[in-house]
Amino acid sequence: MKVYQPLGAVHEPDKCPVCKYNKEMVMQRLEPNNSEAFTATERVLPPSVVNGSADPEPIKDWATAADSLLKTADRLVNGSRDKTYGSAEVHHSRTAALWSTYLQTEVTPEQVSVLFILDKIARSMATEKVDNFTDIAGYAQVHAKVMAAKERGEI
């Protein structure tokens, strides 16, 4: 079985803004005389991730979706998600490696986006939400990015 090595698999916590921020927050909370209790279940994200999101507001109705669904999906794919989680190619390579290990069969990065689309289709069978179709459009664009990386020999 071929296991895909994710692009950029080396995570450097000292260079990662989220890890640096988390370390600073933990250290501040562990200082003597600090009345704030730190709990392991608390999610600590830097304000730039929480407040500086470039994500558009979710589309609430189909009339708006008819005019802006593809633009919204593009902003999601190429906006803060790319900055927060890394490139689609890296994410799908990591996901493929994890799914391959778990399923004990080869899953390729390009299959990941197709499977995510199928998951959104399954969700839409339960309820017709605009969000599911925005995500389908986004995953279609991600699929194109992954396929382009494959064409370039990067994955």
N, C-alpha and C positions, 0 to 999 in steps of 0.2 A: 504494500500500500504506500503510495506516495503521499507524504504529509507536506502541505504547503507551509513554507516559512513566511510569516507575515513581513511585509515591507516595514522597515523602521521598527523592528521588534524590540530593539534595545530601548528600554525606558530609563531615562536619566532623571531621577527625582529632584536632583539639585537644579536642573534646568527647567523643570515642569512648574508653571505658575500655580497650578492647583495644589501640587504636593508641597511647594514652598509655603503657600498660604496656610494649608492644613497644619504643617509643622509649626509655623508661627502661632497659630491659634491654640494648638495643644500646649505649646510651651507657655504661652501667656496664662492659660487656665491652670497650669500646674504650679505657677509661681506661688510662693507663700503669701498668705493674706489675701488671696484672690477669692472672693465670695462666689464666683460663678463655678458651678460644678460642671465638669465635662463628662458627658455620657457617650459611650461607645456607639450608641444608635443614632446620635445626632449627626446630621449631614452638614459638613462644613465646606462651603464653596466660596471662592473669592467673589467680592462684589461685582467684579467685571463680568463674571459668568452669570451671576444672578440678575444684576441690573442692566448690564450692557448688552443684553441680547439683541441681535439683529433680526430675530424671528418676527414675522408679520403676525398680526392678530389672526386667530383661526377664522375661517370663513363659516358664517352661520347659516347661510341660505343658498339655495340652488341658483337663484338669479345672479347673485354675486359670483358664485362659482363659475357660471357660464362665461363671465367676463374676465375673471382673474385667477382661476384655479392653476393654470400652468405657470403664471408669474409667481404665485405664492409658493408653489412647489420648488421653483427655481431659487427663490430667495431662501427657502429652508435648506435646500441641498448645498448651496454655495455661500450661505451666510454663517451664522454662529455654530451650526452643527458641525460643519467642516472644521471650524476653529476649535470647538470644544472636544470633539471626538477624534479628530484627525481625518485624513483623507478617506474617501470612500474605498479606495483601493486597499489601503492598510486595514481598515475596519473589516472589509469583506474577506481579506486574506486571513485575518485573525479568526473571524467567525468560521470560515471554511476549515481551518486547522482544528478548532475546537469541536465542530460538528463531526469532522472526520474521525477524530479520536473517540468521541462519544458513540457515534453510530457504527464504528468499526468498518467504515466503507469510505471511499474517497468522495469528498464534496469539494467542488472547485469554487473559487471566489465568484465566478460568473453565475454559478447556480444559486448562490446566496441571495442575490437580488431577485431572481425569479421566484424563489421560495418565499421571500418577504412579500412579493406581489400576490402570490397565491394565498398567503395568510390574510392579506387585506381583502381579497375577494371573498374568502370564507367569512370574514367579519361582516362584509356588506350583505351577505346572505341572511344575517340575523337582523340587521338594521341598516337602512340606507342613510349613512351619515356622509356629509361632504368630506369630512376629515379622512375617511378611508380612501376616497378617490384622489384627494390631494396627495396622500402618501403613495398611492399607486403611481401617480405621475412622477413623484419624486424618485421612487425606486426605479422607474424606467430610465430616468436621467442618470441615476447612479449606475445602472446596468451599462449604459453607454460609456461612462467613465471607466468602469472596470474593463470592458471590452477594449477600449482604447489603450489602456495600460497593458493588456494582454498582447495587442497588436505591436506595441513598442517593445515587447519582451520584458516588461517590468514585473509581471507576475506569471 
